[in-house]
């Protein structure tokens, strides 16, 4: 998924569980040190996980993996990259801190389809 934090505003009416709809209007700058909740929409994909397999969540300030538009497979789903924001590279050095405690319970919401 892709989201510039200044474009974090979500349209609650058009959003669905696990599929936030970002307006990409009226960007709100991020204040250094401010704690924000970000809802990031993931590209549609599927995978079969065997017992013992794990997921790794990578959070980055850049996208080093951009597939050509004529590709097939997972890289071909670029609608999340080419939206109202476009592909937004940044040369700013950004540090992330993920909070997970009683007050801020960060989570990753994924649909699970049983066998």
N, C-alpha and C positions, 0 to 999 in steps of 0.2 A: 504494500500500500504506500501511498505517497500523500504527504500533507505538509505544507509550509505552516508553521505554528501561527503565523499572523493571519492565516486564512482558516482558523479553527472554528468559526461560527457555523453552527449546524441548524438546518431547517428541520425542526422537530416534526412538522406535518409530513414532509416528504421522506423522512428517514424511516428505516425499518430496523428491527432488531439485528444487530451486527452489520448493518449497511447504512451508516450515517450519510446524509446528503449535505455536503458543504456548499454554502452559498457563493463563496469566493467573491463577495462584495464587501466593501468597507473593511479592509484589512485592519486589524488591531495589533499594533506592535507588541512584541514580547518585552516585558520589563525584566532585566537581569535579576535573578534571585527569586522572582515570583513563581509560585507553584501553580501550574495549570493542568487541567484535565484535557487530554487530546483524544478524540475519537477518530481513528484512522480506518478508512475503508480499504479492505484488501481486494485484490483482483480475484476473480472467480477461478478456482482451480480445484483439483481433487487429488487425493493420494491414498493408497492403501497402506496402513501401518500394521506391521506384524507385532506380536507381543515382544516387548522390550525395545522397540524403536522409540525414538525421541524426536521432538521438534526443537529447533534452535531459532530464537527470535533475534534478528540483527537490527539494531537501530543505528542509523547513520545520517549524516548531514549531506550526503551526496549519493548519487546512483552511479555506480561503476559498471552496471550491467544493463546496457540498452541494446536491444535486438533491432535489427533492420525491420522496417515496416512490412516487408514481403516475407517475413519468417513465419513458420508454423510452430505450434506448440505453445508452451507457457509464455515465451517471450513475445508472442504475437498479440497477446492481450495488453494493449497499450492505452485503453480508454482512460485509465486512471492517471496516466502520464500526460495525455493530451486533453486537458479540460480547460476551464477558464483560466487556470494558472499557466498552462503550457508546461514544458519541461523547464524547471527553474534551477539552474546551477548556481552555486554560491561559493565564493572564495573565503567566506567568513569562517573563522575557527569557532566551532560550537561544541560545548560540553553539555552532556545530558546527565541528569540524575533521575533515576526512576524510584519513586517512593512506594513502599509497600509496608504499611504498618496499620494499626487500628483505625487511624483517621483517614488514611489514603490507601485503599486496597486496590492497587493496580492489578489488571487482569487481561488476559487474552481470551476473547470469546470466539470459539470455533464451532461450527456445526458438526455433529457426529452422526453418521449414518451407520447403524449397526449392521452386522453381517446378515 
